Amino acid sequence: MQQRIEVIASAITKEEQLEIARLLIKAGYTVSITAGKAVNGKGKRYINYERTEES
């Protein structure tokens, strides 16, 4: 099941978002970062992650 972390505006930097993604990948998750619609002039980004199926 895919889950997401919502990042509003610049709550954390792009570098911090990438660091979270790297840690999730190391922990065995598939990760993507996507942009969402702006709300009240503040941009949104999502860090999407899902547990990787092990064969």
Secondary structure, DSSP 8 states (H G I E B T S, - for coil): --EEEEEETTSS-HHHHHHHHHHHHHTTEEEEEEEEEEETTEEEEEEEEEE----
